[in-house]
Amino acid sequence: MTIRAVVWGENVHEQTNEIVAEIYPDGMHETIAAALRQDGITATTATLQDPEHGLTNTRLAETDVLLWWGHAAHGDVSDEVVERVADHVNAGMGLILLHSAHFAKIFKRLMGTPCNLTWREAGERERIWVTSRNHPIAAGLPDQFALENEEMYGEPFGVPEPLETVFISWFQGGEVFRSGLTYKRGAGNVFYFRPGHETYPTYHDPNIQTVLCNAVRWAFNPAPRVKDVNDAPNVPVDQALEPIEERGPRLHKDGEEGYR
């Protein structure tokens, strides 16, 4: 079955920083999309600068998994688009948050927490350990692998307790971090993956590309999207599955809207 992925990139640093532009001449989003295509995943891209950030309702309806990278311009993302993406996740679209997307509006919206952490930009070694060997996101990986240059993210990480912790990282400066976390939001599978600082060639690393391809396949939900995910319809007394009698006063009359 074909999996349709959209890689969303903020596409700011690639335009303003020579180092980032040299490492990712076509943008980080295109580098990630190219890796997914090599694994047989249908991958297209969208950026902050596109109309509606490239995430129209029609396009999201045709997206099985959305990957999100953001850093410098979280505040420039439209709240309307954020709510639209959240609705599609709750309806069954997969979502993968990358690196600085821990502070993206969509991640905070879905987590309901500050999603804060400690950090240091020093280009230090990161050693990523697989903590769940049999997890599909870790398929084909060694027990641990290293990135020679990365930005440090450290605990405490202000997110809800995950369903699964797939990876943890150790940094040269001594910190540790839960680097691969899974969640369920409505019918949607959500994965946060830490590595990916823009001034280092992280997304060219074969192990990182393996994680991304595995994560897309894990996040894919083949079931039809859940409809009307925000509705909370009233079921009148005469429509109850078993016969009941009305026994007390009501705030709403039949046919009136209550919960929204």
C-alpha positions in Angstrom: 0.0 0.0 0.0 1.3 3.4 -0.9 2.0 5.8 2.0 1.6 9.5 1.2 3.8 11.7 3.3 4.2 15.5 3.4 7.4 16.9 4.9 6.7 20.4 6.2 9.8 22.6 6.6 10.0 26.1 8.1 12.5 26.9 5.3 13.9 30.0 7.1 17.5 29.0 8.0 18.1 27.6 4.5 17.4 31.1 3.2 19.3 33.1 5.7 22.3 31.0 6.9 25.1 30.1 4.6 26.1 27.0 6.6 22.6 25.6 6.5 22.2 26.4 2.8 25.5 24.5 2.1 24.5 21.4 4.0 20.9 21.4 2.7 20.9 23.3 -0.7 17.4 22.1 -1.5 16.2 22.6 2.1 16.0 20.1 5.0 12.5 19.2 4.0 13.6 18.1 0.5 16.5 16.1 2.0 14.1 14.2 4.3 11.6 13.7 1.5 14.3 12.3 -0.8 15.2 9.7 1.9 11.6 8.7 2.2 11.2 8.3 -1.5 14.2 6.0 -1.6 12.3 3.7 0.8 9.3 3.6 -1.4 7.2 6.2 0.4 5.5 8.9 -1.7 6.8 12.1 -0.3 6.1 15.7 -1.2 7.0 18.9 0.7 5.4 22.1 2.0 6.8 25.2 3.6 5.9 28.0 5.9 6.0 30.4 2.9 3.4 28.5 0.9 -0.2 29.7 0.9 -1.9 28.3 4.0 1.6 26.9 4.7 1.0 24.3 2.1 -1.5 22.6 4.4 -4.9 23.1 3.0 -7.8 21.0 4.2 -7.8 19.1 0.9 -4.1 18.4 1.0 -4.2 17.2 4.6 -7.1 14.9 3.7 -4.8 13.3 1.2 -1.8 13.0 3.6 -1.2 9.8 5.5 1.7 11.1 7.6 2.9 14.7 8.1 6.5 15.3 9.2 7.1 18.7 10.8 10.4 20.7 11.2 10.4 24.2 12.7 12.6 26.4 14.8 12.9 30.1 14.2 9.3 31.0 13.2 6.9 28.9 15.3 4.9 32.1 16.0 4.4 32.7 12.3 2.4 29.5 11.9 -1.3 30.3 11.5 -3.4 29.2 14.4 -6.1 28.2 11.9 -3.7 25.9 10.2 -2.6 24.4 13.6 -6.2 23.6 14.5 -6.7 22.1 11.0 -3.7 19.8 11.4 -4.8 18.9 14.9 -8.3 17.9 13.6 -6.7 15.7 10.9 -4.4 14.0 13.5 -7.4 13.3 15.8 -9.1 11.9 12.7 -6.2 9.5 12.0 -3.4 11.3 10.2 0.1 10.4 11.5 2.3 13.2 12.7 6.1 13.2 13.2 7.7 16.1 15.1 11.4 16.7 14.4 14.0 18.4 16.6 13.0 22.0 17.4 9.4 21.1 16.6 9.1 20.3 20.3 8.2 24.0 20.6 5.9 24.0 17.5 2.4 25.2 18.1 1.0 21.9 16.8 3.0 19.8 19.3 2.1 22.1 22.2 -1.5 21.9 21.1 -1.6 18.1 21.0 0.5 17.6 24.2 -1.2 20.3 26.3 2.1 21.0 28.2 4.9 23.6 27.8 7.2 21.0 26.0 10.2 22.8 27.4 13.7 21.5 27.9 17.3 22.5 28.4 19.7 23.0 25.5 23.2 23.9 24.4 24.6 24.5 20.9 28.2 23.2 21.0 28.4 20.6 18.2 29.0 17.8 20.8 28.7 14.1 20.3 25.3 12.6 20.8 25.0 8.8 21.4 21.5 7.5 20.7 20.5 4.3 22.5 17.6 2.1 21.4 15.5 1.4 24.5 12.9 -0.7 22.8 14.6 -3.2 20.5 11.5 -4.7 19.0 9.8 -1.5 18.2 9.1 -1.0 14.5 10.6 2.5 14.6 13.9 0.9 15.7 14.0 -1.8 13.0 17.3 -2.3 11.4 19.3 -0.2 13.8 22.2 -1.2 16.1 21.7 -1.0 19.8 23.3 2.5 19.7 24.8 4.9 17.2 26.5 8.3 17.4 26.2 11.7 15.8 29.5 13.4 16.1 28.0 16.9 16.0 24.6 17.8 17.4 22.8 20.3 19.6 22.2 19.2 23.1 18.7 18.8 24.5 18.5 17.8 28.1 15.9 16.7 30.7 13.6 17.6 32.2 11.4 17.5 29.0 8.0 19.1 29.7 5.8 16.6 27.9 3.2 14.1 29.0 4.4 10.6 29.8 4.7 8.9 26.4 3.2 5.6 25.4 6.7 4.3 24.5 10.2 5.6 24.8 12.0 4.3 21.7 15.3 6.2 22.1 17.3 8.0 24.7 20.3 10.2 24.1 23.5 10.8 26.0 25.5 14.0 25.2 29.2 14.6 25.6 28.5 17.3 28.2 26.8 14.7 30.4 23.1 15.3 29.8 20.6 12.7 28.8 17.3 13.1 26.9 14.3 11.0 25.9 14.8 11.4 22.1 12.1 9.2 20.6 8.6 9.3 22.1 5.3 7.9 20.8 1.8 9.2 21.6 -1.7 8.6 20.5 -4.0 11.5 19.9 -7.5 10.6 18.9 -7.0 8.1 16.0 -3.6 9.6 15.1 -0.2 8.2 15.8 2.3 10.8 17.0 6.1 10.5 17.2 8.7 13.0 18.5 12.3 12.5 17.3 15.0 14.8 18.8 18.0 14.9 16.4 18.1 17.4 13.5 19.9 20.7 14.3 20.2 22.6 11.1 23.9 23.5 11.1 24.9 19.8 11.2 24.3 17.1 8.5 22.1 15.0 10.7 19.4 14.3 8.0 22.1 12.9 5.7 23.0 10.2 8.3 21.8 6.7 7.2 20.7 5.7 10.7 18.6 8.9 11.1 17.1 8.3 7.6 16.2 4.7 8.7 14.4 6.1 11.8 12.4 8.5 9.7 11.3 5.9 7.2 10.4 3.5 10.0 8.5 6.2 11.8 6.4 7.1 8.7 5.4 3.4 8.3 4.6 3.2 12.0 2.6 6.4 12.0 0.5 5.3 9.0 -3.1 4.5 9.8 -4.8 2.7 6.9 -8.3 3.0 8.4 -10.6 5.6 7.0 -10.5 9.0 8.7 -12.8 9.6 11.6 -15.5 12.1 10.6 -16.6 15.1 12.6 -14.0 14.6 15.3 -15.1 17.7 17.3 -18.8 16.9 17.3 -20.5 15.9 20.5 -24.1 15.1 19.4 -27.0 14.8 21.7 -28.9 11.5 21.8 -32.5 12.2 22.8 -34.4 10.0 25.2 -36.5 8.5 22.4 -33.3 7.5 20.6 -31.6 5.7 23.4 -30.6 2.1 22.6 -32.6 0.8 25.6 -36.0 2.2 26.7 -35.7 4.8 29.4 -37.9 7.4 31.0 -37.0 11.0 31.5 -36.7 11.5 35.2 -35.5 15.0 35.8 -35.4 18.6 34.4 -33.2 19.3 31.4 -31.2 22.3 30.4 -31.7 21.8 26.7 -34.7 21.0 24.6 -34.6 18.3 21.9 -32.9 19.6 18.8 -31.0 22.4 20.7 -27.2 22.5 20.6 -25.5 21.9 23.9 -21.9 20.8 23.9 -19.7 22.2 21.2 
